[in-house]
């Protein structure tokens, strides 16, 4: 089973995005999502950005994970 977690896009270079996950920077491939940009929130899994989500959705998921 895979777990997707929310991340905020900090920077984009070529086909990679640097994202913030629980205050840690990690690099993920962006080839599965069109028109991703700095500041977007996405679900990430297995080295890829999977789906763009709203900030509100990301905050709700963070709250659940932290509890």
mmCIF file of the N, C-alpha and C atoms, coordinates in Angstrom:
data_MODEL
# 
_entry.id   MODEL 
# 
loop_
_atom_site.group_PDB 
_atom_site.id 
_atom_site.type_symbol 
_atom_site.label_atom_id 
_atom_site.label_alt_id 
_atom_site.label_comp_id 
_atom_site.label_asym_id 
_atom_site.label_entity_id 
_atom_site.label_seq_id 
_atom_site.pdbx_PDB_ins_code 
_atom_site.Cartn_x 
_atom_site.Cartn_y 
_atom_site.Cartn_z 
_atom_site.occupancy 
_atom_site.B_iso_or_equiv 
_atom_site.pdbx_formal_charge 
_atom_site.auth_seq_id 
_atom_site.auth_comp_id 
_atom_site.auth_asym_id 
_atom_site.auth_atom_id 
_atom_site.pdbx_PDB_model_num 
ATOM 1   N N  . UNK A 1 1  ? 0.845  -1.167 0.000   1.00 0.00 ? 1  UNK A N  1 
ATOM 2   C CA . UNK A 1 1  ? 0.000  0.000  0.000   1.00 0.00 ? 1  UNK A CA 1 
ATOM 3   C C  . UNK A 1 1  ? 0.894  1.237  0.000   1.00 0.00 ? 1  UNK A C  1 
ATOM 4   N N  . UNK A 1 2  ? 0.506  2.239  -0.754  1.00 0.00 ? 2  UNK A N  1 
ATOM 5   C CA . UNK A 1 2  ? 1.245  3.492  -0.830  1.00 0.00 ? 2  UNK A CA 1 
ATOM 6   C C  . UNK A 1 2  ? 0.477  4.581  -0.089  1.00 0.00 ? 2  UNK A C  1 
ATOM 7   N N  . UNK A 1 3  ? 1.196  5.453  0.532   1.00 0.00 ? 3  UNK A N  1 
ATOM 8   C CA . UNK A 1 3  ? 0.609  6.589  1.214   1.00 0.00 ? 3  UNK A CA 1 
ATOM 9   C C  . UNK A 1 3  ? 0.983  7.851  0.457   1.00 0.00 ? 3  UNK A C  1 
ATOM 10  N N  . UNK A 1 4  ? -0.004 8.640  0.113   1.00 0.00 ? 4  UNK A N  1 
ATOM 11  C CA . UNK A 1 4  ? 0.278  9.939  -0.488  1.00 0.00 ? 4  UNK A CA 1 
ATOM 12  C C  . UNK A 1 4  ? 0.168  10.984 0.601   1.00 0.00 ? 4  UNK A C  1 
ATOM 13  N N  . UNK A 1 5  ? 1.078  11.940 0.573   1.00 0.00 ? 5  UNK A N  1 
ATOM 14  C CA . UNK A 1 5  ? 1.062  13.005 1.564   1.00 0.00 ? 5  UNK A CA 1 
ATOM 15  C C  . UNK A 1 5  ? 1.122  14.349 0.850   1.00 0.00 ? 5  UNK A C  1 
ATOM 16  N N  . UNK A 1 6  ? 0.592  15.377 1.476   1.00 0.00 ? 6  UNK A N  1 
ATOM 17  C CA . UNK A 1 6  ? 0.615  16.692 0.840   1.00 0.00 ? 6  UNK A CA 1 
ATOM 18  C C  . UNK A 1 6  ? 1.991  17.339 0.941   1.00 0.00 ? 6  UNK A C  1 
ATOM 19  N N  . UNK A 1 7  ? 2.281  18.151 -0.047  1.00 0.00 ? 7  UNK A N  1 
ATOM 20  C CA . UNK A 1 7  ? 3.540  18.892 -0.084  1.00 0.00 ? 7  UNK A CA 1 
ATOM 21  C C  . UNK A 1 7  ? 3.301  20.222 -0.786  1.00 0.00 ? 7  UNK A C  1 
ATOM 22  N N  . UNK A 1 8  ? 4.064  21.226 -0.399  1.00 0.00 ? 8  UNK A N  1 
ATOM 23  C CA . UNK A 1 8  ? 3.996  22.541 -1.043  1.00 0.00 ? 8  UNK A CA 1 
ATOM 24  C C  . UNK A 1 8  ? 5.180  22.691 -1.984  1.00 0.00 ? 8  UNK A C  1 
ATOM 25  N N  . UNK A 1 9  ? 4.905  23.095 -3.219  1.00 0.00 ? 9  UNK A N  1 
ATOM 26  C CA . UNK A 1 9  ? 5.957  23.280 -4.210  1.00 0.00 ? 9  UNK A CA 1 
ATOM 27  C C  . UNK A 1 9  ? 6.728  24.565 -3.907  1.00 0.00 ? 9  UNK A C  1 
ATOM 28  N N  . UNK A 1 10 ? 8.031  24.431 -3.717  1.00 0.00 ? 10 UNK A N  1 
ATOM 29  C CA . UNK A 1 10 ? 8.891  25.577 -3.418  1.00 0.00 ? 10 UNK A CA 1 
ATOM 30  C C  . UNK A 1 10 ? 9.605  26.108 -4.649  1.00 0.00 ? 10 UNK A C  1 
ATOM 31  N N  . UNK A 1 11 ? 9.978  25.191 -5.556  1.00 0.00 ? 11 UNK A N  1 
ATOM 32  C CA . UNK A 1 11 ? 10.748 25.573 -6.738  1.00 0.00 ? 11 UNK A CA 1 
ATOM 33  C C  . UNK A 1 11 ? 10.601 24.485 -7.799  1.00 0.00 ? 11 UNK A C  1 
ATOM 34  N N  . UNK A 1 12 ? 10.716 24.888 -9.048  1.00 0.00 ? 12 UNK A N  1 
ATOM 35  C CA . UNK A 1 12 ? 10.631 23.941 -10.162 1.00 0.00 ? 12 UNK A CA 1 
ATOM 36  C C  . UNK A 1 12 ? 11.826 24.145 -11.073 1.00 0.00 ? 12 UNK A C  1 
ATOM 37  N N  . UNK A 1 13 ? 12.453 23.038 -11.448 1.00 0.00 ? 13 UNK A N  1 
ATOM 38  C CA . UNK A 1 13 ? 13.584 23.086 -12.369 1.00 0.00 ? 13 UNK A CA 1 
ATOM 39  C C  . UNK A 1 13 ? 13.516 21.849 -13.252 1.00 0.00 ? 13 UNK A C  1 
ATOM 40  N N  . UNK A 1 14 ? 13.385 22.073 -14.548 1.00 0.00 ? 14 UNK A N  1 
ATOM 41  C CA . UNK A 1 14 ? 13.234 20.994 -15.527 1.00 0.00 ? 14 UNK A CA 1 
ATOM 42  C C  . UNK A 1 14 ? 12.003 20.163 -15.171 1.00 0.00 ? 14 UNK A C  1 
ATOM 43  N N  . UNK A 1 15 ? 12.149 18.878 -14.987 1.00 0.00 ? 15 UNK A N  1 
ATOM 44  C CA . UNK A 1 15 ? 11.010 18.012 -14.656 1.00 0.00 ? 15 UNK A CA 1 
ATOM 45  C C  . UNK A 1 15 ? 10.961 17.656 -13.179 1.00 0.00 ? 15 UNK A C  1 
ATOM 46  N N  . UNK A 1 16 ? 11.579 18.478 -12.344 1.00 0.00 ? 16 UNK A N  1 
ATOM 47  C CA . UNK A 1 16 ? 11.635 18.211 -10.913 1.00 0.00 ? 16 UNK A CA 1 
ATOM 48  C C  . UNK A 1 16 ? 11.104 19.404 -10.121 1.00 0.00 ? 16 UNK A C  1 
ATOM 49  N N  . UNK A 1 17 ? 10.501 19.086 -8.984  1.00 0.00 ? 17 UNK A N  1 
ATOM 50  C CA . UNK A 1 17 ? 10.046 20.130 -8.069  1.00 0.00 ? 17 UNK A CA 1 
ATOM 51  C C  . UNK A 1 17 ? 10.684 19.885 -6.712  1.00 0.00 ? 17 UNK A C  1 
ATOM 52  N N  . UNK A 1 18 ? 11.136 20.963 -6.094  1.00 0.00 ? 18 UNK A N  1 
ATOM 53  C CA . UNK A 1 18 ? 11.563 20.914 -4.705  1.00 0.00 ? 18 UNK A CA 1 
ATOM 54  C C  . UNK A 1 18 ? 10.322 21.251 -3.892  1.00 0.00 ? 18 UNK A C  1 
ATOM 55  N N  . UNK A 1 19 ? 9.969  20.361 -2.958  1.00 0.00 ? 19 UNK A N  1 
ATOM 56  C CA . UNK A 1 19 ? 8.759  20.556 -2.170  1.00 0.00 ? 19 UNK A CA 1 
ATOM 57  C C  . UNK A 1 19 ? 9.080  20.560 -0.685  1.00 0.00 ? 19 UNK A C  1 
ATOM 58  N N  . UNK A 1 20 ? 8.172  21.124 0.082   1.00 0.00 ? 20 UNK A N  1 
ATOM 59  C CA . UNK A 1 20 ? 8.270  21.146 1.536   1.00 0.00 ? 20 UNK A CA 1 
ATOM 60  C C  . UNK A 1 20 ? 7.299  20.112 2.095   1.00 0.00 ? 20 UNK A C  1 
ATOM 61  N N  . UNK A 1 21 ? 7.846  19.151 2.821   1.00 0.00 ? 21 UNK A N  1 
ATOM 62  C CA . UNK A 1 21 ? 7.036  18.144 3.510   1.00 0.00 ? 21 UNK A CA 1 
ATOM 63  C C  . UNK A 1 21 ? 7.459  18.153 4.971   1.00 0.00 ? 21 UNK A C  1 
ATOM 64  N N  . UNK A 1 22 ? 6.574  18.620 5.837   1.00 0.00 ? 22 UNK A N  1 
ATOM 65  C CA . UNK A 1 22 ? 6.875  18.698 7.269   1.00 0.00 ? 22 UNK A CA 1 
ATOM 66  C C  . UNK A 1 22 ? 8.203  19.411 7.516   1.00 0.00 ? 22 UNK A C  1 
ATOM 67  N N  . UNK A 1 23 ? 8.396  20.534 6.834   1.00 0.00 ? 23 UNK A N  1 
ATOM 68  C CA . UNK A 1 23 ? 9.582  21.389 6.972   1.00 0.00 ? 23 UNK A CA 1 
ATOM 69  C C  . UNK A 1 23 ? 10.876 20.733 6.489   1.00 0.00 ? 23 UNK A C  1 
ATOM 70  N N  . UNK A 1 24 ? 10.763 19.743 5.636   1.00 0.00 ? 24 UNK A N  1 
ATOM 71  C CA . UNK A 1 24 ? 11.934 19.131 5.010   1.00 0.00 ? 24 UNK A CA 1 
ATOM 72  C C  . UNK A 1 24 ? 11.793 19.270 3.505   1.00 0.00 ? 24 UNK A C  1 
ATOM 73  N N  . UNK A 1 25 ? 12.877 19.627 2.833   1.00 0.00 ? 25 UNK A N  1 
ATOM 74  C CA . UNK A 1 25 ? 12.864 19.785 1.382   1.00 0.00 ? 25 UNK A CA 1 
ATOM 75  C C  . UNK A 1 25 ? 13.204 18.450 0.722   1.00 0.00 ? 25 UNK A C  1 
ATOM 76  N N  . UNK A 1 26 ? 12.389 18.097 -0.275  1.00 0.00 ? 26 UNK A N  1 
ATOM 77  C CA . UNK A 1 26 ? 12.622 16.880 -1.043  1.00 0.00 ? 26 UNK A CA 1 
ATOM 78  C C  . UNK A 1 26 ? 12.349 17.161 -2.507  1.00 0.00 ? 26 UNK A C  1 
ATOM 79  N N  . UNK A 1 27 ? 12.942 16.355 -3.373  1.00 0.00 ? 27 UNK A N  1 
ATOM 80  C CA . UNK A 1 27 ? 12.778 16.525 -4.816  1.00 0.00 ? 27 UNK A CA 1 
ATOM 81  C C  . UNK A 1 27 ? 11.846 15.444 -5.369  1.00 0.00 ? 27 UNK A C  1 
ATOM 82  N N  . UNK A 1 28 ? 10.907 15.869 -6.234  1.00 0.00 ? 28 UNK A N  1 
ATOM 83  C CA . UNK A 1 28 ? 9.946  14.952 -6.845  1.00 0.00 ? 28 UNK A CA 1 
ATOM 84  C C  . UNK A 1 28 ? 9.811  15.255 -8.329  1.00 0.00 ? 28 UNK A C  1 
ATOM 85  N N  . UNK A 1 29 ? 9.499  14.237 -9.098  1.00 0.00 ? 29 UNK A N  1 
ATOM 86  C CA . UNK A 1 29 ? 9.253  14.358 -10.528 1.00 0.00 ? 29 UNK A CA 1 
ATOM 87  C C  . UNK A 1 29 ? 7.867  14.967 -10.746 1.00 0.00 ? 29 UNK A C  1 
ATOM 88  N N  . UNK A 1 30 ? 7.739  15.874 -11.728 1.00 0.00 ? 30 UNK A N  1 
ATOM 89  C CA . UNK A 1 30 ? 6.461  16.557 -11.980 1.00 0.00 ? 30 UNK A CA 1 
ATOM 90  C C  . UNK A 1 30 ? 5.794  16.131 -13.286 1.00 0.00 ? 30 UNK A C  1 
ATOM 91  N N  . UNK A 1 31 ? 6.301  15.108 -13.937 1.00 0.00 ? 31 UNK A N  1 
ATOM 92  C CA . UNK A 1 31 ? 5.797  14.725 -15.257 1.00 0.00 ? 31 UNK A CA 1 
ATOM 93  C C  . UNK A 1 31 ? 4.341  14.281 -15.282 1.00 0.00 ? 31 UNK A C  1 
ATOM 94  N N  . UNK A 1 32 ? 3.750  13.919 -14.148 1.00 0.00 ? 32 UNK A N  1 
ATOM 95  C CA . UNK A 1 32 ? 2.366  13.439 -14.129 1.00 0.00 ? 32 UNK A CA 1 
ATOM 96  C C  . UNK A 1 32 ? 1.337  14.554 -13.966 1.00 0.00 ? 32 UNK A C  1 
ATOM 97  N N  . UNK A 1 33 ? 1.782  15.780 -13.725 1.00 0.00 ? 33 UNK A N  1 
ATOM 98  C CA . UNK A 1 33 ? 0.859  16.908 -13.507 1.00 0.00 ? 33 UNK A CA 1 
ATOM 99  C C  . UNK A 1 33 ? 1.200  18.031 -14.484 1.00 0.00 ? 33 UNK A C  1 
ATOM 100 N N  . UNK A 1 34 ? 0.176  18.556 -15.144 1.00 0.00 ? 34 UNK A N  1 
ATOM 101 C CA . UNK A 1 34 ? 0.359  19.691 -16.054 1.00 0.00 ? 34 UNK A CA 1 
ATOM 102 C C  . UNK A 1 34 ? 0.278  21.010 -15.295 1.00 0.00 ? 34 UNK A C  1 
ATOM 103 N N  . UNK A 1 35 ? 1.026  21.982 -15.769 1.00 0.00 ? 35 UNK A N  1 
ATOM 104 C CA . UNK A 1 35 ? 0.957  23.364 -15.286 1.00 0.00 ? 35 UNK A CA 1 
ATOM 105 C C  . UNK A 1 35 ? 1.157  23.520 -13.789 1.00 0.00 ? 35 UNK A C  1 
ATOM 106 N N  . UNK A 1 36 ? 2.047  22.756 -13.221 1.00 0.00 ? 36 UNK A N  1 
ATOM 107 C CA . UNK A 1 36 ? 2.359  22.902 -11.799 1.00 0.00 ? 36 UNK A CA 1 
ATOM 108 C C  . UNK A 1 36 ? 3.195  24.157 -11.617 1.00 0.00 ? 36 UNK A C  1 
ATOM 109 N N  . UNK A 1 37 ? 2.994  24.876 -10.514 1.00 0.00 ? 37 UNK A N  1 
ATOM 110 C CA . UNK A 1 37 ? 3.762  26.095 -10.289 1.00 0.00 ? 37 UNK A CA 1 
ATOM 111 C C  . UNK A 1 37 ? 4.120  26.258 -8.817  1.00 0.00 ? 37 UNK A C  1 
ATOM 112 N N  . UNK A 1 38 ? 5.077  27.112 -8.590  1.00 0.00 ? 38 UNK A N  1 
ATOM 113 C CA . UNK A 1 38 ? 5.526  27.414 -7.237  1.00 0.00 ? 38 UNK A CA 1 
ATOM 114 C C  . UNK A 1 38 ? 4.333  27.850 -6.396  1.00 0.00 ? 38 UNK A C  1 
ATOM 115 N N  . UNK A 1 39 ? 4.235  27.310 -5.174  1.00 0.00 ? 39 UNK A N  1 
ATOM 116 C CA . UNK A 1 39 ? 3.157  27.656 -4.266  1.00 0.00 ? 39 UNK A CA 1 
ATOM 117 C C  . UNK A 1 39 ? 1.988  26.683 -4.293  1.00 0.00 ? 39 UNK A C  1 
ATOM 118 N N  . UNK A 1 40 ? 1.922  25.827 -5.328  1.00 0.00 ? 40 UNK A N  1 
ATOM 119 C CA . UNK A 1 40 ? 0.855  24.830 -5.394  1.00 0.00 ? 40 UNK A CA 1 
ATOM 120 C C  . UNK A 1 40 ? 1.049  23.767 -4.315  1.00 0.00 ? 40 UNK A C  1 
ATOM 121 N N  . UNK A 1 41 ? -0.050 23.181 -3.912  1.00 0.00 ? 41 UNK A N  1 
ATOM 122 C CA . UNK A 1 41 ? -0.026 22.023 -3.013  1.00 0.00 ? 41 UNK A CA 1 
ATOM 123 C C  . UNK A 1 41 ? -0.373 20.796 -3.835  1.00 0.00 ? 41 UNK A C  1 
ATOM 124 N N  . UNK A 1 42 ? 0.324  19.697 -3.558  1.00 0.00 ? 42 UNK A N  1 
ATOM 125 C CA . UNK A 1 42 ? 0.125  18.468 -4.302  1.00 0.00 ? 42 UNK A CA 1 
ATOM 126 C C  . UNK A 1 42 ? 0.227  17.282 -3.362  1.00 0.00 ? 42 UNK A C  1 
ATOM 127 N N  . UNK A 1 43 ? -0.341 16.169 -3.802  1.00 0.00 ? 43 UNK A N  1 
ATOM 128 C CA . UNK A 1 43 ? -0.104 14.901 -3.137  1.00 0.00 ? 43 UNK A CA 1 
ATOM 129 C C  . UNK A 1 43 ? 1.114  14.272 -3.795  1.00 0.00 ? 43 UNK A C  1 
ATOM 130 N N  . UNK A 1 44 ? 2.002  13.698 -2.982  1.00 0.00 ? 44 UNK A N  1 
ATOM 131 C CA . UNK A 1 44 ? 3.224  13.093 -3.498  1.00 0.00 ? 44 UNK A CA 1 
ATOM 132 C C  . UNK A 1 44 ? 3.310  11.632 -3.067  1.00 0.00 ? 44 UNK A C  1 
ATOM 133 N N  . UNK A 1 45 ? 3.914  10.828 -3.933  1.00 0.00 ? 45 UNK A N  1 
ATOM 134 C CA . UNK A 1 45 ? 4.107  9.414  -3.621  1.00 0.00 ? 45 UNK A CA 1 
ATOM 135 C C  . UNK A 1 45 ? 5.150  8.835  -4.564  1.00 0.00 ? 45 UNK A C  1 
ATOM 136 N N  . UNK A 1 46 ? 6.011  8.011  -4.029  1.00 0.00 ? 46 UNK A N  1 
ATOM 137 C CA . UNK A 1 46 ? 6.991  7.265  -4.835  1.00 0.00 ? 46 UNK A CA 1 
ATOM 138 C C  . UNK A 1 46 ? 7.796  8.139  -5.782  1.00 0.00 ? 46 UNK A C  1 
ATOM 139 N N  . UNK A 1 47 ? 8.176  9.326  -5.331  1.00 0.00 ? 47 UNK A N  1 
ATOM 140 C CA . UNK A 1 47 ? 9.033  10.186 -6.134  1.00 0.00 ? 47 UNK A CA 1 
ATOM 141 C C  . UNK A 1 47 ? 8.320  11.059 -7.145  1.00 0.00 ? 47 UNK A C  1 
ATOM 142 N N  . UNK A 1 48 ? 6.982  11.053 -7.152  1.00 0.00 ? 48 UNK A N  1 
ATOM 143 C CA . UNK A 1 48 ? 6.199  11.830 -8.120  1.00 0.00 ? 48 UNK A CA 1 
ATOM 144 C C  . UNK A 1 48 ? 5.163  12.713 -7.435  1.00 0.00 ? 48 UNK A C  1 
ATOM 145 N N  . UNK A 1 49 ? 4.907  13.865 -8.035  1.00 0.00 ? 49 UNK A N  1 
ATOM 146 C CA . UNK A 1 49 ? 3.729  14.635 -7.679  1.00 0.00 ? 49 UNK A CA 1 
ATOM 147 C C  . UNK A 1 49 ? 2.566  13.937 -8.366  1.00 0.00 ? 49 UNK A C  1 
ATOM 148 N N  . UNK A 1 50 ? 1.532  13.608 -7.620  1.00 0.00 ? 50 UNK A N  1 
ATOM 149 C CA . UNK A 1 50 ? 0.431  12.797 -8.136  1.00 0.00 ? 50 UNK A CA 1 
ATOM 150 C C  . UNK A 1 50 ? -0.784 13.639 -8.515  1.00 0.00 ? 50 UNK A C  1 
ATOM 151 N N  . UNK A 1 51 ? -1.155 14.586 -7.641  1.00 0.00 ? 51 UNK A N  1 
ATOM 152 C CA . UNK A 1 51 ? -2.389 15.338 -7.845  1.00 0.00 ? 51 UNK A CA 1 
ATOM 153 C C  . UNK A 1 51 ? -2.290 16.694 -7.166  1.00 0.00 ? 51 UNK A C  1 
ATOM 154 N N  . UNK A 1 52 ? -2.746 17.738 -7.843  1.00 0.00 ? 52 UNK A N  1 
ATOM 155 C CA . UNK A 1 52 ? -2.805 19.067 -7.246  1.00 0.00 ? 52 UNK A CA 1 
ATOM 156 C C  . UNK A 1 52 ? -4.014 19.112 -6.309  1.00 0.00 ? 52 UNK A C  1 
ATOM 157 N N  . UNK A 1 53 ? -3.837 19.716 -5.113  1.00 0.00 ? 53 UNK A N  1 
ATOM 158 C CA . UNK A 1 53 ? -4.933 19.874 -4.165  1.00 0.00 ? 53 UNK A CA 1 
ATOM 159 C C  . UNK A 1 53 ? -4.932 21.309 -3.649  1.00 0.00 ? 53 UNK A C  1 
ATOM 160 N N  . UNK A 1 54 ? -6.004 21.685 -2.998  1.00 0.00 ? 54 UNK A N  1 
ATOM 161 C CA . UNK A 1 54 ? -6.090 23.038 -2.442  1.00 0.00 ? 54 UNK A CA 1 
ATOM 162 C C  . UNK A 1 54 ? -5.304 23.119 -1.137  1.00 0.00 ? 54 UNK A C  1 
ATOM 163 N N  . UNK A 1 55 ? -4.979 24.329 -0.749  1.00 0.00 ? 55 UNK A N  1 
ATOM 164 C CA . UNK A 1 55 ? -4.285 24.549 0.521   1.00 0.00 ? 55 UNK A CA 1 
ATOM 165 C C  . UNK A 1 55 ? -5.142 24.039 1.671   1.00 0.00 ? 55 UNK A C  1 
ATOM 166 N N  . UNK A 1 56 ? -6.450 24.251 1.579   1.00 0.00 ? 56 UNK A N  1 
ATOM 167 C CA . UNK A 1 56 ? -7.375 23.807 2.624   1.00 0.00 ? 56 UNK A CA 1 
ATOM 168 C C  . UNK A 1 56 ? -7.338 22.284 2.760   1.00 0.00 ? 56 UNK A C  1 
ATOM 169 N N  . UNK A 1 57 ? -7.334 21.572 1.631   1.00 0.00 ? 57 UNK A N  1 
ATOM 170 C CA . UNK A 1 57 ? -7.239 20.106 1.662   1.00 0.00 ? 57 UNK A CA 1 
ATOM 171 C C  . UNK A 1 57 ? -5.919 19.655 2.291   1.00 0.00 ? 57 UNK A C  1 
ATOM 172 N N  . UNK A 1 58 ? -4.832 20.315 1.903   1.00 0.00 ? 58 UNK A N  1 
ATOM 173 C CA . UNK A 1 58 ? -3.514 19.963 2.442   1.00 0.00 ? 58 UNK A CA 1 
ATOM 174 C C  . UNK A 1 58 ? -3.485 20.158 3.950   1.00 0.00 ? 58 UNK A C  1 
ATOM 175 N N  . UNK A 1 59 ? -4.012 21.274 4.431   1.00 0.00 ? 59 UNK A N  1 
ATOM 176 C CA . UNK A 1 59 ? -4.024 21.540 5.872   1.00 0.00 ? 59 UNK A CA 1 
ATOM 177 C C  . UNK A 1 59 ? -4.859 20.511 6.623   1.00 0.00 ? 59 UNK A C  1 
ATOM 178 N N  . UNK A 1 60 ? -5.979 20.092 6.039   1.00 0.00 ? 60 UNK A N  1 
ATOM 179 C CA . UNK A 1 60 ? -6.832 19.079 6.662   1.00 0.00 ? 60 UNK A CA 1 
ATOM 180 C C  . UNK A 1 60 ? -6.071 17.750 6.780   1.00 0.00 ? 60 UNK A C  1 
ATOM 181 N N  . UNK A 1 61 ? -5.362 17.364 5.717   1.00 0.00 ? 61 UNK A N  1 
ATOM 182 C CA . UNK A 1 61 ? -4.592 16.118 5.738   1.00 0.00 ? 61 UNK A CA 1 
ATOM 183 C C  . UNK A 1 61 ? -3.450 16.203 6.745   1.00 0.00 ? 61 UNK A C  1 
ATOM 184 N N  . UNK A 1 62 ? -2.719 17.334 6.775   1.00 0.00 ? 62 UNK A N  1 
ATOM 185 C CA . UNK A 1 62 ? -1.636 17.527 7.750   1.00 0.00 ? 62 UNK A CA 1 
ATOM 186 C C  . UNK A 1 62 ? -2.169 17.361 9.167   1.00 0.00 ? 62 UNK A C  1 
ATOM 187 N N  . UNK A 1 63 ? -3.335 17.925 9.443   1.00 0.00 ? 63 UNK A N  1 
ATOM 188 C CA . UNK A 1 63 ? -3.936 17.851 10.779  1.00 0.00 ? 63 UNK A CA 1 
ATOM 189 C C  . UNK A 1 63 ? -4.220 16.399 11.156  1.00 0.00 ? 63 UNK A C  1 
ATOM 190 N N  . UNK A 1 64 ? -4.755 15.632 10.213  1.00 0.00 ? 64 UNK A N  1 
ATOM 191 C CA . UNK A 1 64 ? -5.059 14.228 10.470  1.00 0.00 ? 64 UNK A CA 1 
ATOM 192 C C  . UNK A 1 64 ? -3.779 13.431 10.723  1.00 0.00 ? 64 UNK A C  1 
ATOM 193 N N  . UNK A 1 65 ? -2.760 13.656 9.905   1.00 0.00 ? 65 UNK A N  1 
ATOM 194 C CA . UNK A 1 65 ? -1.495 12.920 10.034  1.00 0.00 ? 65 UNK A CA 1 
ATOM 195 C C  . UNK A 1 65 ? -0.822 13.233 11.360  1.00 0.00 ? 65 UNK A C  1 
ATOM 196 N N  . UNK A 1 66 ? -0.866 14.477 11.787  1.00 0.00 ? 66 UNK A N  1 
ATOM 197 C CA . UNK A 1 66 ? -0.193 14.890 13.030  1.00 0.00 ? 66 UNK A CA 1 
ATOM 198 C C  . UNK A 1 66 ? -0.922 14.452 14.287  1.00 0.00 ? 66 UNK A C  1 
ATOM 199 N N  . UNK A 1 67 ? -2.188 14.088 14.168  1.00 0.00 ? 67 UNK A N  1 
ATOM 200 C CA . UNK A 1 67 ? -2.948 13.708 15.377  1.00 0.00 ? 67 UNK A CA 1 
ATOM 201 C C  . UNK A 1 67 ? -2.747 12.258 15.758  1.00 0.00 ? 67 UNK A C  1 
# 
